[in-house]
Structures are given as C-alpha cells and as structure tokens.
C-alpha cells in the first residue's frame, strides 16, 4: 500500500488509542475512513477530530464479536464508499487473572473480541478487499502473541490465535495470486487505555494492575505506534514489532526457545507484588 490517498480504510476500535491515532494519521495521508467502536462518546470525539481536519469519515457503533453485525457493516461501508481497500482489525480487550481464577465466560469474552473479532472483520471484508485490486488487511496481535506471561492466559490465547490466523491468510493470498497484502501487528507496551479498561479476577486490584502497566510496561506512545504500523503497511511488511520492548523480547524468545518462560515467570511475579 504505497499510497493511501483516496483509499477507503476501515478501522475498528477507533474511539481511542491506536485506532484513533491510525485514523488521524491516515486522514492526513488522504484516506477515506470508516471507523467503528462500541464507545459512542469516544467514537464521536474521533469523528469530530477527523472532520475538523477535513477528512471524509463514516462512523458506526459496532461490536466486532457480533458476526452478523460485522457482515452487515461491511455491506454498509461498501454501499457508502463503493469499495474498501484496507481493513485494520484493531479492536481489543484485556483480562488479567490466573487460569484458576479465570471463568469460562471470561475466556469466551476475550476470545470473542480479540480473536473472533479479527476473524469476523477479515471474513466480512475480504471479498471486497480482493475486488478492490489493491488491498491490505492489518490484524492486531500483540507482543503477547509471541510470548506468554502469567495472568494473561486469555489474552495470550487470543493473540497467539490472531498471529496464526493472519500468517496463514498471508500465505493463502500469495498462493491465490491476489493483490492483497497482509500484516500482523505485534505491539509491545503502548500508552493506551487497554490496561485501565481491563477486567481482573475477583478480589484483585484493577487499579494496581493498570498503574503497574502504565508505569513499567507502556513505553511507546499511541501516536508513535500508529506511525510505525502505517510505515510497515506502506512497505507491505508481513510482520511488524511495535516498540523496543517488542523487538527485544521477540529476540529473547528466538534465542532461548521455551527457556524464556522461567525468566518471565520470575519477572512477572516480582512486578505484580503489592508495594
């Protein structure tokens, strides 16, 4: 995707964080935007910011976990713009709890948004992306789609699944000869609201977890993350690591294989101790 000017770009999870910053930066490159989120106030704020910059934008409340709604949304966007060139399946949620304290419903809720939301968005828009003749699908996994840590089994499961799904899709597009590029995004700690909005196990301190994440793990700003992702899409990269932490820990996993788990268990235990 060498040039976003005039391209129709769909972004889920656009009410805040990376989704909002992706929209703002892509608008500056001349893209026509279709943005969605479940947060009406945040979504309206993003729309106002885009329109103040002269961007063409279509917005809609959307729960990416609701498959029929996503399929209808794809038809709505195509009816509005006539085509779709790029989809950023960016919406996501988090849950912090050990396996013993994580309910089946917690696993289902995280998987429904973080994994099935990506599948729903990809499946709904893929025929239109192929038909555009110049398409790109960008799926947000995570650093936690590369390595696992304690207390994040639901999030890890979803993000590892996104990685596998996206890498398989990339190969299929190549084999089919479609002019569709596919990028899997692995952000490290990004300064967004995802940790502050995360649910936790009963009896755990959500504010403590959020404060720890913001202070110790969130090293990359959201605008900088969006810039890195867009640059990778412009260069048709199949994989992008966002942040120095993502790059370093990816290398650690590559060099140590399963031995990294003992290290992350010790470090995570230390970081999560009450102070």
Secondary structure, 3 states (H helix, E strand, C coil): CCCCCCCEEEECCCCCHHHHHHHHHHHHCCCEEEEEECCHHHHHHHHHHHHHCCCCEEEEECCCCCHHHHHHHHHHHHHHHCCCCEEEECCCCCEEECHHHCCHHHHHHHHHHHHHHHHHHHHHHHHHHHHHCCEEEEEECCHHHCCCCCCEHHHHHHHHHHHHHHHHHHHHHHHHCCCEEEEEEEECCEECCCCCCCEECCCCCHHHHHHHHHHHHCCEEHHHHHHHHHHHHHCCCCEEEECHHHHHHHHHHHHHHHHHHHHHHHHHHHHCCCC
